[in-house]
């Protein structure tokens, strides 16, 4: 889409004014707020052309115009300039992301909370995708007869554990033998290459009766596969209720209904990331309004970035907010939190 410079300036001004005032924008207010050296009639003609192109639209209750989803997209793709956070803002974010935490999960949760506070919107983070991470340690520890704890340490600095059922007849010594054999065989293998056959082969020669051995090995295998399950962390859902964009009971109910289904949101973020990996190299994935395929988010924008735990292990962090947001500021906030997260992650690898 080709717009001349003035129409670009008019669209930019309409987006900026609507974001700051939440009021439809008319030609008169554009002249009052901006330094357009043309008449109201000329601006009205420009606005009519922008409306014809589907970049702005007229609400039923006003003579002014507001950006359409297509208009926001044009603004984000072509007109927006990312503003850098001030040193004060950067320092505030750095303080909130507590570097004293001892686990990757706690660091991600802190970053998510920090991003929600900084933006005033819903923030979310996906746990790292661990398929390419390899096993550094695996221990099967007897808790009590019939119950054991499988503890896995991964190359990405992530510790996972799972309580599993084991045959009541197994002794602590037998469990230790199985644990040692499995760890020796699987150490250094990527998670996505570990199969049930691999685990069962690892347990051979432990002198444990085969029916009992097979049950323990299956439980160990299930624990390893579960280690790669994706988790999503959401913060600040309540913040959206204070925005005029969601003052309608129906809109608020639809939004919160979707956000309460964390599995569905996690699946959507994963789809976005897969699309990024096989398509664009953009640093951010931005979905606006009807581009979002989740019900209840028609009035939202969804922005995510990818953080890196290692070269091959990454996750996502981002924001769900109203379409009427300061995109340049929010993207800058996400970017700074992501870079801080990348830096802190290095302590765990």
Backbone as numpy.savetxt, mean C-alpha at the origin, in Angstrom:
# Nx Ny Nz CAx CAy CAz Cx Cy Cz
-4.01 14.07 -25.57 -4.86 15.26 -25.57 -3.98 16.51 -25.57
-4.21 17.39 -26.55 -3.42 18.61 -26.67 -4.22 19.81 -26.18
-3.73 20.47 -25.15 -4.33 21.70 -24.66 -3.35 22.83 -24.88
-3.85 24.02 -25.28 -2.93 25.15 -25.37 -2.59 25.60 -23.96
-1.60 26.47 -23.85 -1.06 26.84 -22.53 -2.10 27.47 -21.63
-2.98 28.32 -22.21 -3.97 28.97 -21.34 -4.97 27.97 -20.80
-5.41 27.05 -21.64 -6.37 26.05 -21.15 -5.73 25.18 -20.07
-4.45 24.88 -20.22 -3.75 24.15 -19.16 -3.76 24.94 -17.87
-3.50 26.26 -17.99 -3.50 27.11 -16.79 -4.89 27.19 -16.17
-5.91 27.24 -17.01 -7.28 27.31 -16.50 -7.63 26.01 -15.77
-7.31 24.87 -16.37 -7.59 23.59 -15.71 -6.81 23.49 -14.40
-5.56 23.88 -14.42 -4.72 23.86 -13.21 -5.38 24.69 -12.12
-5.83 25.89 -12.49 -6.45 26.80 -11.52 -7.75 26.24 -10.97
-8.56 25.62 -11.83 -9.82 25.04 -11.38 -9.57 23.91 -10.37
-8.61 23.05 -10.68 -8.28 21.96 -9.74 -7.80 22.55 -8.41
-6.87 23.50 -8.48 -6.33 24.09 -7.26 -7.42 24.76 -6.42
-8.28 25.52 -7.08 -9.33 26.24 -6.34 -10.35 25.27 -5.75
-10.74 24.27 -6.51 -11.72 23.32 -5.99 -11.16 22.51 -4.83
-9.89 22.15 -4.91 -9.25 21.41 -3.82 -9.23 22.25 -2.54
-8.94 23.54 -2.68 -8.80 24.39 -1.49 -10.14 24.87 -0.93
-11.16 25.01 -1.78 -12.43 25.59 -1.30 -13.58 24.60 -1.21
-13.51 23.48 -1.94 -14.62 22.53 -2.05 -15.86 23.19 -2.64
-15.66 24.26 -3.42 -16.77 24.96 -4.07 -16.55 24.96 -5.57
-17.61 24.76 -6.37 -17.47 24.85 -7.83 -16.88 26.19 -8.23
-16.11 26.18 -9.30 -15.32 27.34 -9.70 -15.93 27.98 -10.94
-16.12 29.32 -10.87 -16.64 30.07 -12.01 -15.59 30.97 -12.61
-15.89 31.56 -13.77 -14.92 32.42 -14.45 -14.59 33.67 -13.62
-15.59 34.18 -12.93 -15.35 35.39 -12.12 -14.35 35.13 -11.01
-14.52 33.99 -10.31 -13.59 33.68 -9.22 -12.19 33.37 -9.76
-12.10 32.81 -10.95 -10.78 32.55 -11.54 -10.04 33.87 -11.77
-10.76 34.89 -12.27 -10.12 36.19 -12.51 -9.72 36.83 -11.19
-10.57 36.68 -10.17 -10.26 37.28 -8.86 -9.07 36.62 -8.19
-8.93 35.31 -8.34 -7.88 34.59 -7.61 -6.58 34.42 -8.39
-6.67 34.55 -9.72 -5.51 34.27 -10.55 -5.26 35.43 -11.52
-4.07 35.47 -12.03 -3.66 36.60 -12.86 -3.90 36.32 -14.35
-5.15 36.01 -14.68 -5.48 35.79 -16.09 -5.70 37.14 -16.77
-4.94 37.40 -17.81 -5.04 38.69 -18.51 -6.04 38.59 -19.67
-7.18 38.01 -19.38 -8.24 37.90 -20.40 -9.57 38.20 -19.73
-10.59 38.36 -20.53 -11.92 38.69 -20.01 -12.63 37.45 -19.48
-13.70 37.70 -18.73 -14.53 36.60 -18.23 -15.11 35.80 -19.38
-15.46 36.49 -20.47 -16.05 35.80 -21.63 -15.05 34.82 -22.23
-13.78 35.24 -22.31 -12.75 34.35 -22.86 -12.54 33.14 -21.96
-12.55 33.38 -20.66 -12.39 32.27 -19.72 -13.59 31.33 -19.80
-14.78 31.88 -19.99 -15.96 31.02 -20.11 -15.85 30.13 -21.36
-15.31 30.71 -22.44 -15.09 29.91 -23.65 -14.08 28.79 -23.40
-13.01 29.12 -22.66 -12.00 28.10 -22.33 -12.63 27.00 -21.48
-13.45 27.41 -20.51 -14.10 26.43 -19.63 -15.09 25.57 -20.41
-15.77 26.18 -21.38 -16.70 25.41 -22.21 -15.94 24.35 -23.01
-14.76 24.72 -23.51 -13.95 23.76 -24.26 -13.45 22.64 -23.35
-13.03 22.97 -22.13 -12.57 21.96 -21.17 -13.73 21.02 -20.79
-14.94 21.60 -20.70 -16.10 20.77 -20.40 -16.42 19.85 -21.57
-16.28 20.37 -22.77 -16.52 19.56 -23.97 -15.54 18.39 -24.04
-14.33 18.61 -23.58 -13.31 17.56 -23.58 -13.47 16.59 -22.41
-14.42 16.88 -21.52 -14.67 16.00 -20.38 -13.72 16.20 -19.21
-13.01 17.33 -19.19 -12.02 17.57 -18.13 -12.62 18.28 -16.92
-13.71 18.99 -17.11 -14.44 19.60 -15.99 -15.92 19.29 -16.23
-16.71 19.44 -15.17 -18.14 19.15 -15.28 -18.92 20.10 -14.38
-20.19 20.21 -14.65 -21.06 21.13 -13.92 -21.91 20.36 -12.93
-21.77 20.65 -11.62 -22.66 20.03 -10.64 -24.09 20.56 -10.86
-25.06 19.78 -10.47 -26.46 20.16 -10.72 -26.85 21.44 -9.99
-26.23 21.71 -8.86 -26.70 22.80 -8.00 -25.90 24.08 -8.14
-25.00 24.17 -9.14 -24.15 25.36 -9.23 -23.86 25.71 -10.67
-23.56 27.00 -10.89 -23.17 27.44 -12.23 -21.68 27.23 -12.45
-20.93 26.96 -11.39 -19.49 26.75 -11.50 -19.16 25.36 -12.02
-17.88 25.09 -12.12 -17.41 23.81 -12.63 -16.47 23.16 -11.62
-16.41 21.84 -11.67 -15.47 21.08 -10.84 -14.69 20.13 -11.75
-13.51 19.68 -11.33 -12.75 18.74 -12.16 -13.47 17.40 -12.24
-13.43 16.78 -13.39 -13.91 15.41 -13.55 -12.77 14.45 -13.24
-13.08 13.16 -13.20 -12.00 12.18 -13.01 -10.95 12.34 -14.11
-11.41 12.57 -15.32 -10.50 12.77 -16.45 -9.66 14.03 -16.27
-10.27 15.07 -15.69 -9.55 16.31 -15.43 -8.46 16.13 -14.38
-8.80 15.41 -13.29 -7.79 15.11 -12.28 -6.65 14.31 -12.89
-7.00 13.36 -13.78 -5.97 12.54 -14.41 -5.03 13.39 -15.26
-5.61 14.32 -16.04 -4.78 15.22 -16.85 -3.89 16.07 -15.95
-4.45 16.54 -14.85 -3.68 17.35 -13.90 -2.50 16.56 -13.34
-2.76 15.34 -12.88 -1.71 14.51 -12.28 -0.65 14.14 -13.31
-1.08 13.81 -14.51 -0.14 13.34 -15.53 0.70 14.45 -16.15
0.10 15.64 -16.31 0.75 16.66 -17.14 0.97 18.02 -16.49
0.19 18.37 -15.49 0.22 19.74 -14.98 0.83 19.89 -13.60
0.83 18.84 -12.83 1.24 18.91 -11.43 2.77 18.97 -11.30
3.23 19.76 -10.35 4.65 19.78 -9.97 4.76 19.27 -8.55
5.58 18.24 -8.34 5.73 17.68 -6.99 6.50 18.67 -6.13
5.90 19.06 -5.02 6.57 19.99 -4.12 7.37 19.23 -3.05
8.51 19.74 -2.73 9.36 19.10 -1.73 8.89 19.49 -0.34
8.94 18.55 0.58 8.55 18.86 1.96 9.58 19.79 2.58
9.10 20.63 3.48 10.01 21.53 4.18 10.87 20.74 5.15
12.04 21.28 5.54 12.87 20.58 6.54 12.10 20.25 7.82
11.20 21.15 8.23 10.40 20.91 9.43 9.49 19.72 9.25
8.83 19.64 8.09 7.94 18.51 7.82 8.72 17.20 7.74
9.88 17.24 7.13 10.71 16.05 7.04 11.13 15.57 8.43
11.54 16.52 9.27 11.98 16.17 10.62 10.83 15.56 11.42
9.63 16.09 11.25 8.47 15.59 11.98 8.18 14.13 11.59
8.27 13.84 10.31 8.03 12.47 9.85 9.13 11.55 10.37
10.37 11.99 10.31 11.48 11.16 10.79 11.33 10.84 12.28
10.83 11.80 13.04 10.64 11.56 14.48 9.56 10.50 14.72
8.52 10.54 13.90 7.39 9.64 14.12 7.70 8.20 13.73
8.55 8.03 12.72 8.94 6.68 12.35 10.07 6.26 13.29
9.68 5.51 14.29 10.60 5.17 15.38 11.63 4.14 14.92
12.89 4.53 14.85 13.94 3.64 14.35 14.40 2.63 15.40
13.82 2.66 16.60 14.25 1.75 17.66 13.51 0.41 17.62
12.57 0.25 16.69 11.82 -1.00 16.64 12.73 -2.14 16.20
12.38 -3.35 16.63 13.24 -4.50 16.40 12.71 -5.44 15.32
11.54 -5.17 14.75 10.99 -6.05 13.74 10.49 -5.25 12.55
10.58 -5.86 11.38 10.12 -5.22 10.15 8.65 -4.85 10.24
7.83 -5.75 10.80 6.39 -5.49 10.90 6.10 -4.23 11.70
6.80 -4.05 12.83 6.59 -2.85 13.65 6.99 -1.58 12.90
8.07 -1.67 12.13 8.52 -0.52 11.34 7.47 -0.14 10.30
6.89 -1.14 9.64 5.87 -0.88 8.63 4.64 -0.25 9.27
4.24 -0.77 10.43 3.08 -0.21 11.13 3.34 1.24 11.53
4.54 1.53 12.01 4.88 2.90 12.39 4.81 3.84 11.18
5.34 3.36 10.06 5.33 4.17 8.84 3.90 4.44 8.38
3.04 3.44 8.51 1.64 3.59 8.10 0.93 4.62 8.97
1.14 4.53 10.27 0.54 5.49 11.20 1.05 6.90 10.93
2.35 7.02 10.67 2.96 8.32 10.39 2.38 8.95 9.14
2.19 8.15 8.10 1.67 8.67 6.84 0.23 9.14 6.99
-0.57 8.43 7.78 -1.95 8.86 8.01 -1.99 10.18 8.76
-1.13 10.32 9.75 -1.08 11.58 10.51 -0.62 12.73 9.62
0.35 12.48 8.77 0.91 13.54 7.93 -0.10 14.01 6.88
-0.83 13.08 6.27 -1.75 13.44 5.18 -3.15 13.79 5.66
-3.54 13.22 6.80 -4.91 13.39 7.27 -5.89 12.45 6.59
-5.37 11.45 5.87 -6.22 10.50 5.14 -5.97 9.08 5.64
-6.60 8.12 4.98 -6.35 6.71 5.28 -5.00 6.33 4.67
-4.16 5.69 5.44 -2.90 5.18 4.90 -2.94 3.66 4.97
-2.16 3.03 4.10 -2.11 1.58 4.10 -0.73 1.12 3.72
-0.37 -0.06 4.18 0.90 -0.69 3.78 0.68 -2.17 3.63
1.31 -2.73 2.62 1.29 -4.18 2.41 2.60 -4.75 2.93
2.50 -5.89 3.58 3.70 -6.58 4.04 4.57 -6.96 2.84
5.86 -7.17 3.04 6.73 -7.52 1.91 6.31 -8.84 1.27
6.47 -8.91 -0.04 6.25 -10.18 -0.76 7.52 -11.01 -0.62
7.40 -12.13 0.06 8.59 -12.87 0.51 8.95 -14.07 -0.35
8.29 -14.24 -1.49 8.54 -15.44 -2.31 10.01 -15.58 -2.71
10.66 -14.44 -2.95 12.06 -14.49 -3.39 13.03 -14.47 -2.21
12.49 -14.35 -1.00 13.33 -14.42 0.19 13.70 -15.88 0.44
14.91 -16.12 0.95 15.28 -17.50 1.23 15.33 -17.78 2.73
15.25 -19.04 3.06 15.21 -19.48 4.45 16.61 -19.44 5.05
16.76 -18.73 6.16 18.05 -18.69 6.86 18.08 -19.68 8.02
16.96 -19.79 8.71 16.86 -20.72 9.84 15.43 -21.25 9.93
15.31 -22.48 10.39 13.99 -23.04 10.68 14.11 -23.93 11.91
13.31 -23.66 12.92 13.30 -24.46 14.14 11.89 -24.96 14.43
11.79 -26.22 14.82 10.51 -26.77 15.29 10.69 -27.05 16.78
9.96 -26.34 17.59 10.14 -26.40 19.04 8.91 -27.00 19.70
9.11 -28.03 20.51 8.01 -28.65 21.24 7.49 -27.68 22.30
6.19 -27.43 22.28 5.56 -26.60 23.31 5.00 -27.50 24.40
4.27 -28.51 23.97 3.68 -29.51 24.86 3.33 -30.71 23.99
3.04 -31.86 24.56 2.65 -33.00 23.75 1.51 -32.64 22.79
1.74 -32.89 21.50 0.71 -32.60 20.51 0.76 -31.21 19.92
1.70 -30.39 20.38 1.74 -29.00 19.89 3.20 -28.54 19.79
3.53 -27.87 18.65 4.89 -27.36 18.45 4.83 -25.99 17.80
5.95 -25.28 17.88 6.08 -23.96 17.28 7.12 -24.03 16.16
6.70 -23.68 14.94 7.64 -23.60 13.81 8.08 -22.15 13.69
9.39 -21.92 13.82 9.96 -20.56 13.75 10.86 -20.48 12.52
10.61 -19.47 11.67 11.40 -19.29 10.46 12.05 -17.92 10.44
13.33 -17.87 10.13 14.05 -16.61 9.93 14.38 -16.53 8.45
13.94 -15.44 7.79 14.11 -15.29 6.35 15.22 -14.29 6.04
15.72 -14.37 4.83 16.84 -13.51 4.44 16.47 -12.04 4.46
15.19 -11.73 4.34 14.75 -10.34 4.34 14.70 -9.74 5.75
15.15 -10.48 6.74 15.12 -9.99 8.11 13.79 -10.16 8.79
12.93 -10.97 8.20 11.58 -11.20 8.74 11.56 -12.51 9.51
10.95 -12.48 10.70 10.78 -13.69 11.51 9.30 -14.07 11.47
9.01 -15.31 11.12 7.64 -15.81 11.09 7.54 -17.02 11.99
6.40 -17.19 12.63 6.20 -18.40 13.43 4.76 -18.86 13.33
4.56 -20.14 13.61 3.22 -20.70 13.57 3.14 -21.89 14.52
2.08 -21.92 15.33 1.83 -23.07 16.20 1.15 -24.15 15.37
1.68 -25.38 15.45 1.14 -26.48 14.65 0.82 -27.68 15.54
-0.05 -28.53 15.01 -0.39 -29.78 15.69 0.58 -30.88 15.26
1.05 -31.67 16.22 1.92 -32.80 15.92 1.40 -34.02 16.68
1.80 -35.22 16.27 1.34 -36.42 16.99 1.75 -36.38 18.47
0.83 -36.79 19.34 1.10 -36.78 20.78 2.26 -37.68 21.18
2.54 -38.69 20.36 3.53 -39.70 20.75 4.98 -39.24 20.52
5.17 -38.15 19.81 6.53 -37.73 19.50 7.21 -37.11 20.71
8.48 -37.45 20.88 9.26 -36.89 21.99 9.96 -35.60 21.55
10.45 -34.86 22.51 11.20 -33.64 22.22 12.43 -33.95 21.38
13.10 -35.06 21.67 14.30 -35.45 20.93 13.98 -35.74 19.47
12.86 -36.41 19.22 12.47 -36.71 17.85 12.15 -35.43 17.06
11.46 -34.50 17.72 11.14 -33.22 17.08 12.43 -32.47 16.73
13.40 -32.50 17.64 14.68 -31.82 17.37 15.40 -32.45 16.18
15.33 -33.77 16.04 15.95 -34.45 14.89 15.30 -34.01 13.59
13.96 -34.00 13.59 13.24 -33.58 12.39 13.58 -32.12 12.05
13.58 -31.27 13.07 13.87 -29.85 12.88 15.26 -29.66 12.27
16.24 -30.35 12.83 17.61 -30.22 12.33 17.75 -30.69 10.89
17.09 -31.79 10.54 17.18 -32.33 9.18 16.54 -31.39 8.17
15.37 -30.84 8.52 14.67 -29.93 7.61 15.48 -28.65 7.43
15.99 -28.11 8.52 16.76 -26.87 8.43 18.01 -27.07 7.57
18.70 -28.16 7.77 19.94 -28.43 7.01 19.66 -28.50 5.51
18.54 -29.10 5.15 18.21 -29.29 3.74 17.66 -28.03 3.07
16.91 -27.23 3.83 16.19 -26.11 3.22 16.89 -24.76 3.36
17.88 -24.65 4.22 18.58 -23.38 4.40 19.16 -22.90 3.07
18.85 -21.65 2.75 19.35 -21.07 1.51 18.41 -21.19 0.33
17.30 -21.93 0.48 16.35 -22.09 -0.62 15.30 -20.97 -0.60
14.99 -20.39 -1.77 13.90 -19.40 -1.85 12.57 -20.04 -1.48
11.70 -19.27 -0.85 10.40 -19.82 -0.42 9.60 -20.38 -1.60
9.67 -19.69 -2.74 8.83 -20.15 -3.85 9.36 -21.42 -4.51
10.52 -21.91 -4.06 11.05 -23.17 -4.60 10.87 -24.34 -3.64
10.32 -24.04 -2.45 10.13 -25.10 -1.46 8.76 -25.75 -1.68
8.76 -27.05 -1.97 7.52 -27.80 -2.19 7.36 -28.84 -1.08
6.20 -29.46 -1.04 5.97 -30.52 -0.06 6.95 -31.68 -0.29
7.23 -31.98 -1.54 8.19 -33.04 -1.86 9.57 -32.70 -1.31
9.96 -31.42 -1.45 11.26 -30.97 -0.92 11.33 -31.19 0.58
10.27 -30.80 1.28 10.26 -30.92 2.74 10.27 -32.39 3.16
9.48 -33.22 2.48 9.43 -34.64 2.84 10.78 -35.31 2.58
11.46 -34.91 1.52 12.80 -35.46 1.24 13.78 -35.06 2.33
13.61 -33.84 2.87 14.52 -33.35 3.90 14.42 -34.18 5.18
13.25 -34.75 5.44 13.05 -35.47 6.70 13.47 -36.91 6.68
13.89 -37.41 5.52 14.27 -38.82 5.44 15.52 -39.10 6.28
15.55 -40.28 6.86 16.72 -40.69 7.64 16.72 -40.20 9.07
15.57 -39.71 9.56 15.53 -39.22 10.95 15.13 -40.30 11.93
14.86 -41.51 11.43 14.50 -42.66 12.27 13.24 -42.41 13.08
12.32 -41.64 12.52 11.02 -41.41 13.13 10.00 -42.19 12.30
9.07 -42.91 12.94 8.07 -43.67 12.18 7.42 -42.80 11.09
7.30 -43.35 9.89 6.90 -42.56 8.73 5.55 -41.86 8.89
4.51 -42.51 9.41 3.23 -41.80 9.55 3.35 -40.56 10.44
4.10 -40.68 11.53 4.29 -39.54 12.43 5.14 -38.46 11.76
6.20 -38.92 11.08 7.11 -37.99 10.40 6.36 -37.17 9.35
5.51 -37.85 8.57 4.80 -37.16 7.48 3.89 -36.06 8.01
3.28 -36.31 9.16 2.38 -35.29 9.71 3.17 -34.05 10.11
4.32 -34.26 10.76 5.15 -33.12 11.19 5.66 -32.35 9.97
6.12 -33.10 8.96 6.67 -32.45 7.76 5.61 -31.66 7.00
4.38 -32.19 6.97 3.31 -31.45 6.30 3.03 -30.14 7.05
3.01 -30.20 8.37 2.77 -28.99 9.17 3.89 -27.98 8.98
5.13 -28.47 8.88 6.27 -27.58 8.64 6.14 -26.91 7.27
5.75 -27.71 6.28 5.56 -27.17 4.92 4.46 -26.10 4.91
3.34 -26.37 5.57 2.24 -25.41 5.61 2.68 -24.10 6.28
3.50 -24.21 7.32 4.01 -23.01 8.00 4.90 -22.20 7.07
5.74 -22.89 6.30 6.64 -22.19 5.36 5.82 -21.46 4.30
4.80 -22.13 3.74 3.98 -21.50 2.71 3.20 -20.31 3.27
2.78 -20.44 4.53 2.01 -19.36 5.16 2.87 -18.12 5.39
4.19 -18.33 5.47 5.10 -17.20 5.73 5.01 -16.15 4.64
4.57 -16.53 3.44 4.48 -15.58 2.33 3.10 -14.97 2.19
2.20 -15.23 3.13 0.88 -14.61 3.06 1.01 -13.09 3.21
0.26 -12.36 2.39 0.32 -10.90 2.44 -0.60 -10.37 3.53
-0.07 -9.43 4.29 -0.86 -8.74 5.30 -0.98 -7.27 4.91
-2.10 -6.66 5.26 -2.28 -5.23 4.99 -2.56 -4.51 6.30
-1.98 -3.33 6.43 -2.15 -2.51 7.63 -2.82 -1.21 7.21
-3.97 -0.91 7.82 -4.73 0.30 7.51 -4.76 1.21 8.73
-4.61 2.50 8.49 -4.66 3.49 9.58 -5.51 4.68 9.14
-6.29 5.22 10.08 -6.94 6.51 9.85 -8.26 6.49 9.13
-8.96 5.35 9.15 -10.26 5.31 8.48 -11.19 6.41 9.02
-11.11 6.68 10.30 -11.99 7.69 10.92 -11.73 9.09 10.38
-10.53 9.33 9.87 -10.20 10.68 9.39 -11.07 11.08 8.20
-11.49 10.10 7.42 -12.29 10.40 6.23 -13.66 10.95 6.61
-14.17 10.54 7.77 -15.51 10.97 8.17 -15.56 12.46 8.49
-14.42 13.07 8.75 -14.39 14.50 9.04 -14.29 15.36 7.79
-14.21 14.74 6.61 -14.08 15.49 5.37 -15.45 15.75 4.76
-15.65 16.94 4.19 -16.96 17.24 3.58 -17.29 16.30 2.42
-16.27 15.74 1.78 -16.49 14.82 0.66 -17.27 13.58 1.07
-17.23 13.25 2.39 -17.90 12.04 2.86 -18.91 12.36 3.96
-19.49 13.57 3.89 -20.49 13.96 4.88 -21.81 13.23 4.65
-22.05 12.77 3.42 -23.24 11.99 3.12 -23.15 10.63 3.80
-24.22 10.24 4.47 -24.23 8.96 5.18 -23.97 7.80 4.23
-24.58 7.87 3.03 -24.39 6.79 2.07 -22.95 6.65 1.62
-22.30 7.78 1.32 -20.89 7.74 0.89 -20.00 7.22 2.00
-20.24 7.70 3.21 -19.42 7.26 4.35 -19.60 5.77 4.60
-20.83 5.29 4.52 -21.09 3.87 4.75 -20.43 3.01 3.68
-20.52 3.42 2.42 -19.91 2.65 1.33 -18.40 2.60 1.48
-17.81 3.74 1.83 -16.35 3.81 1.99 -15.88 2.90 3.11
-16.49 3.05 4.29 -16.06 2.26 5.44 -16.35 0.78 5.24
-17.42 0.48 4.52 -17.73 -0.92 4.23 -16.62 -1.57 3.42
-16.09 -0.85 2.45 -15.00 -1.39 1.63 -13.71 -1.49 2.44
-13.39 -0.44 3.18 -12.14 -0.44 3.95 -12.14 -1.51 5.04
-13.32 -1.92 5.48 -13.38 -2.93 6.54 -13.04 -4.32 6.00
-13.06 -4.48 4.69 -12.70 -5.77 4.07 -11.23 -5.71 3.66
-10.36 -5.94 4.63 -8.92 -5.77 4.37 -8.41 -6.74 3.30
-9.01 -7.93 3.24 -8.58 -8.89 2.23 -8.84 -8.39 0.82
-9.98 -7.76 0.63 -10.32 -7.23 -0.69 -9.38 -6.07 -1.07
-9.10 -5.20 -0.10 -8.19 -4.08 -0.35 -6.79 -4.60 -0.66
-6.34 -5.60 0.09 -5.02 -6.18 -0.15 -4.94 -6.78 -1.55
-5.99 -7.46 -1.97 -6.01 -8.04 -3.31 -5.92 -6.97 -4.39
-6.59 -5.85 -4.15 -6.56 -4.77 -5.14 -5.16 -4.15 -5.22
-4.53 -3.92 -4.07 -3.17 -3.37 -4.07 -2.22 -4.32 -4.79
-2.40 -5.60 -4.58 -1.55 -6.59 -5.24 -1.75 -6.55 -6.76
-3.00 -6.38 -7.18 -3.28 -6.24 -8.61 -2.60 -5.00 -9.19
-2.67 -3.89 -8.45 -2.02 -2.66 -8.90 -0.51 -2.87 -9.06
0.08 -3.56 -8.10 1.52 -3.79 -8.14 1.89 -4.70 -9.31
1.08 -5.72 -9.56 1.34 -6.60 -10.70 1.25 -5.83 -12.01
0.30 -4.90 -12.09 0.17 -4.08 -13.30 1.40 -3.19 -13.47
1.91 -2.68 -12.36 3.11 -1.83 -12.43 4.31 -2.64 -12.89
4.47 -3.84 -12.37 5.61 -4.67 -12.71 5.61 -5.05 -14.19
4.42 -5.22 -14.78 4.33 -5.67 -16.16 4.02 -4.54 -17.14
4.00 -3.32 -16.61 3.67 -2.20 -17.49 4.56 -1.01 -17.25
3.99 -0.01 -16.59 4.70 1.25 -16.38 5.83 1.15 -15.37
6.82 2.01 -15.54 7.92 2.09 -14.57 7.73 3.27 -13.63
6.53 3.84 -13.60 6.28 5.01 -12.74 6.56 4.67 -11.28
7.05 5.68 -10.56 7.36 5.49 -9.14 6.10 5.31 -8.32
4.99 5.90 -8.78 3.73 5.85 -8.04 2.64 5.25 -8.92
1.76 4.50 -8.27 0.55 4.04 -8.94 -0.59 4.90 -8.43
-1.26 5.60 -9.34 -2.33 6.52 -8.96 -3.61 6.11 -9.67
-4.65 5.84 -8.90 -5.96 5.54 -9.45 -6.95 6.58 -8.93
-7.76 7.13 -9.83 -8.64 8.26 -9.49 -10.09 7.90 -9.79
-10.94 8.05 -8.76 -12.38 7.90 -8.95 -12.78 6.58 -9.59
-13.38 6.65 -10.76 -13.92 5.47 -11.40 -12.83 4.53 -11.95
-11.58 4.97 -11.92 -10.47 4.07 -12.27 -10.29 2.99 -11.21
-10.79 3.26 -10.00 -10.66 2.31 -8.90 -11.79 1.29 -9.02
-11.44 0.03 -9.04 -12.46 -1.01 -9.27 -13.07 -1.54 -7.97
-12.75 -0.92 -6.85 -13.37 -1.30 -5.58 -14.63 -0.48 -5.36
-15.71 -1.14 -4.99 -16.95 -0.41 -4.69 -16.74 0.51 -3.49
-17.42 1.65 -3.53 -17.37 2.57 -2.40 -16.24 3.58 -2.48
-15.35 3.48 -3.48 -14.22 4.39 -3.59 -14.33 5.30 -4.81
-15.55 5.48 -5.33 -15.73 6.33 -6.51 -15.31 7.77 -6.26
-15.40 8.22 -5.02 -15.06 9.60 -4.69 -13.64 9.72 -4.13
-12.85 8.68 -4.34 -11.50 8.63 -3.75 -10.41 8.60 -4.82
-9.21 8.89 -4.38 -8.01 8.59 -5.15 -7.15 7.65 -4.33
-6.45 6.76 -5.01 -5.69 5.68 -4.38 -4.26 5.79 -4.91
-3.33 6.12 -4.04 -1.93 6.34 -4.47 -1.02 5.41 -3.68
-0.19 4.64 -4.37 0.76 3.77 -3.68 2.15 3.90 -4.29
3.15 3.62 -3.47 4.54 3.53 -3.90 5.09 2.21 -3.41
6.20 1.78 -3.98 6.82 0.51 -3.61 8.03 0.77 -2.72
8.05 0.15 -1.54 9.25 0.20 -0.69 10.02 -1.10 -0.86
11.31 -1.07 -0.58 12.17 -2.23 -0.82 12.84 -2.69 0.46
12.63 -3.96 0.77 13.31 -4.58 1.90 14.68 -5.08 1.46
14.72 -5.72 0.29 15.96 -6.10 -0.37 15.76 -5.85 -1.87
16.75 -6.17 -2.67 16.63 -5.97 -4.11 15.47 -6.78 -4.70
15.16 -7.91 -4.09 14.13 -8.79 -4.64 12.87 -8.89 -3.78
12.85 -8.21 -2.64 11.70 -8.29 -1.72 11.16 -6.88 -1.48
9.89 -6.68 -1.82 9.30 -5.35 -1.70 7.86 -5.44 -1.23
7.33 -4.28 -0.81 5.94 -4.15 -0.43 5.42 -2.80 -0.91
4.24 -2.41 -0.47 3.65 -1.16 -0.92 3.19 -0.32 0.26
3.27 0.98 0.09 2.74 1.91 1.08 2.05 3.05 0.33
0.95 3.54 0.89 0.24 4.57 0.16 -0.91 5.18 0.94
-1.78 5.86 0.21 -2.85 6.66 0.81 -4.14 6.48 0.01
-5.26 6.42 0.73 -6.58 6.55 0.12 -7.18 7.84 0.66
-7.48 8.76 -0.23 -8.04 10.03 0.19 -9.09 10.48 -0.81
-9.67 11.67 -0.62 -10.67 12.17 -1.57 -10.01 12.54 -2.88
-10.78 12.51 -3.97 -10.23 13.01 -5.25 -9.78 14.45 -5.08
-10.46 15.18 -4.24 -10.15 16.59 -4.01 -9.02 16.68 -2.97
-7.82 16.28 -3.40 -6.67 16.32 -2.50 -5.53 17.12 -3.13
-4.60 17.56 -2.30 -3.39 18.23 -2.80 -2.41 17.14 -3.28
-2.56 16.75 -4.52 -1.79 15.60 -5.03 -0.29 15.82 -4.88
0.18 17.01 -5.20 1.63 17.25 -5.14 2.15 17.08 -3.73
1.38 17.52 -2.74 1.81 17.41 -1.34 1.72 15.96 -0.87
0.61 15.30 -1.17 0.42 13.91 -0.72 1.47 12.99 -1.34
1.74 13.15 -2.63 2.75 12.31 -3.28 4.12 12.56 -2.66
4.41 13.80 -2.34 5.68 14.13 -1.70 5.78 13.47 -0.32
4.67 13.47 0.42 4.66 12.83 1.75 4.86 11.32 1.64
4.15 10.70 0.69 4.32 9.25 0.48 5.76 8.95 0.10
6.32 9.75 -0.79 7.68 9.51 -1.26 8.69 9.62 -0.12
8.51 10.61 0.75 9.47 10.78 1.85 9.36 9.63 2.84
8.12 9.23 3.17 7.94 8.10 4.09 8.52 6.83 3.49
8.30 6.62 2.21 8.83 5.44 1.51 10.36 5.41 1.57
11.00 6.56 1.31 12.46 6.62 1.35 12.99 6.38 2.76
12.29 6.92 3.75 12.68 6.69 5.14 12.53 5.21 5.49
11.46 4.61 5.01 11.21 3.18 5.24 12.32 2.35 4.58
12.67 2.67 3.34 13.76 1.96 2.65 15.04 2.01 3.47
15.34 3.19 3.99 16.58 3.37 4.75 16.57 2.55 6.03
15.46 2.59 6.76 15.38 1.86 8.02 15.37 0.35 7.79
14.83 -0.08 6.65 14.78 -1.51 6.34 16.19 -2.13 6.27
17.17 -1.32 5.92 18.53 -1.84 5.75 19.08 -2.44 7.05
18.51 -2.03 8.18 18.99 -2.59 9.46 18.61 -4.05 9.63
17.62 -4.50 8.86 17.11 -5.85 9.06 17.65 -6.86 8.02
18.45 -6.37 7.08 18.90 -7.27 6.01 20.39 -7.58 6.13
